[in-house]
Amino acid sequence: MLRLFRPQVLIALAAASISACAATPPPPPPPPGGPADGGPVLRDWRSVVTASDRDRYQRLDAAWSLALQQARRQRGSGDLASTGELIDPDAARPSVAPPPGDYRCRTVKLGSQGGEDGLGYVVYGWFDCRIEKTANGLKFSKLTGSQRPAGLLFPENDRRMVLLGSMSLADEPAANSYGQSPDRDLIATLERIGDRRWRLVLPWPRYESNLDLIELIPA
């Protein structure tokens, strides 16, 4: 038998349905680099970083300050004036994510862990680097030279990405994954500082300087 409802009952049922829909929150937006733009979903770097590297990152401004003071008053090696915005702490621009591909790269070391007796800066020549798209996101690798950092780039904001990686030295094979060798772990920020020009900023490196910069220009 067909069951009929009075108009008052139909109105009550409709109101209950609308209330239930309103109580269900909309799904959260996808994280940067997620399915919305066709990229992989990355964990937040803060859930991966070690306590030691977290401390380095939090003292990034202090590394810039000390390293630049030493670079300006101590003798050095290379042409520091030629680096331009590379050594400007405030040079970061929007749209940081670099395109995958091969890059020319050079390292500039600022400050000295040896104090006033050490070199205040060292400007190295050009080496080979690469940015590649992997299943886990963008990966940076320095391919040549005696110090070869490599690691995964995590989205942070429109002006900064955070690299967690490790260092291989001399004729060692490519660096292992982050967190496997604490004495080789490193943290860096990636910033765009010009048209087709980026830099990695490594605060408090384990060797020689107080701040390392790696300039990147597409090859």
N, C-alpha and C positions, 0 to 999 in steps of 0.2 A: 504494500500500500504506500502511495506517495505521502511523505510526511510534510506538512505545511507548517511554516513558522510565522508567528505574528511579526508585524513590522518592528516592534520594540526589540524582539529577540535578534533579528537580523542586524539592527543598528548596534547592539551590544557586541555581537560577534565580530563585526567589522572593526569596531574600536579596539577590541582585544588584539586583532591581527596587526593593526597599525602600531599599537604599543609594543608588540613583540619585535617588529622590524626595527623600530627606533632604538630598542634596547641593545641590538646587536651592533657593535662598533665596526666601522669600515676597516678593511685590512690595512696594515702599515705599508708605507711606500717601500720599494725595494732599496737595498743599500747601494752606494755608489759601485759601479762596475757589475751590477747584478743583471738579472734576466731582462730588465727593461731596455738596456742598451746592448744586449747580446753578449755581455762579458761574464766572466765567472763570478761567483759569490765569494768574497773574501771575508775571513774573520777580521775583527778589529785588531790592529796591531797590539793594543794594550792587553789583550788576552794572551799574547804570545811572548812579549818582551820580557827579558830577564830583569831582575832587580837592579843589577849593575848598569845595564843599558838604559833603564828607565831613569836612573840618577843622572847619567850623562845627558840625556835628552832634556831633563828639567834644568840642567845647568848650561844649556846652549848659549844663552846670552852672556854668561860669564866667560865662556870659552872665546866667543867673539871679542869681548872687551880685552882680556888679557893678551890674546894672540895678536891683535892689532897694535896694542901698546908696544909689545916686544918687537914686532915687525918694523915699526916706525923709528925705534931708537937703537936697534942693534944692527950690526952688519948682516948681510944676507948674500944669497947667490941667485943670479938671474935678474931679469928686468921686471920688477914689481909694478912699475908705473904702467906697463903695457897691459895689465890685467883689467883695468877699468872697473866696471860694475861688478866684476867677479868678486872683489873684496869689499863690496858695500853690503853691510848687513841688511839694509832695507831695500834691496834691489828686486825682490820677488814680484812677479806680475801674475795676473789671472791666467786661467787655462793652462795649468801646469802639466797635464799628462803628455808625455813625449810620444811621438810616433815610433813604432817598432822599426828597427833597422840598424845598420852599422854607423858608428860614430867615431870621430876623432876626439880624443880626450887628453887632457893634461892635468897633472896634479900640482897644486900650490900648497906648500906647507907654511903655516903661520905660527909664530911663537916657538919657544924652545923649552923642552922639559929639563934641559940642563941649566936653565936660568940665564944669567947675563953673559955667561961664557959661550953659549951656543949660538947658532945662526938664528936670526930673527925671522928669516923667511928663506924658502927655497922654491924657485920656479923651474919646474921640469919641462922637458920637451914633450912632444905629442906621441901618444900611443893609440892602440886600437881598443875600442869598447863596443858593446852591443846592447841594445834594448830588444827583448824578444817577448812575444805574447805566448804565455803558457797556460795550461789548464788551471793554474792557481793565480793567474794575473800577470802583470808585467814584471819581467826579470831583468836586472842590470848585471852585466859582467864586464870586467876589465880583462882583456884578452892577452895583452903583452905587458912587459915590465916585471920588475922584481917583486913588487907588491901588487897583488891582483884581488881586489875585493869583488864580491858578487853577492846578490841577494834579491829578495822579492820586494816589490814596491806596493805599499798599502795606501789606498786613498785616505786623505786626511781632510782637506778642504780644497777650495778652488785655487789656492796659491801654494799648497804644500802636499807632497806625498812623503811617506816615511819608509825608509829602507831598513829591513832587518836582514843581515847577511853575515858573512864570515870572510876571512882573509887567507889567501894562500901566498906563500913566499918562495922566492928563487925558483927552483925547478920542481917544486911540489905540484901534484895534480890539482885540478880545479877545487875550489873551496867546498867543504862539506856543508850540509844544511845547517841553518841557524840553530843554536842551542846544543850542538853536539860537542863543541870544543870551546869552553868558556874563554880561554885565552885568545881565541881567534874571532869571537863574536864581535859584531860592530853594529852601530845604529847611525843612520844618516837621514837628513832631510833632502828631498829633491825640490828644486825651485826653478821656474823659468825666469831668466833675467834679460831676455831680449828676443828678437825675432830669430827663431831657430838656434837658440842658445840656452842651455840649462847648466845647473851646477848641483852637485852633491855636496852637502856640508856635513863633515864628520867631526863632532865635538869630542875632545879628550881622547884622541887615538892612543893606542898602546905604545906607539913607537915615536920618538923624536920630537914631534910638534905638539901644540895644544889645540890646533884646529887644522884639519885638512879640507881642501876644496878640490873637487874634480870637475873641471869644465867639460861640457859635452857640446859638440857641434856635429850635425849630420855629415857623414863622409860623402 
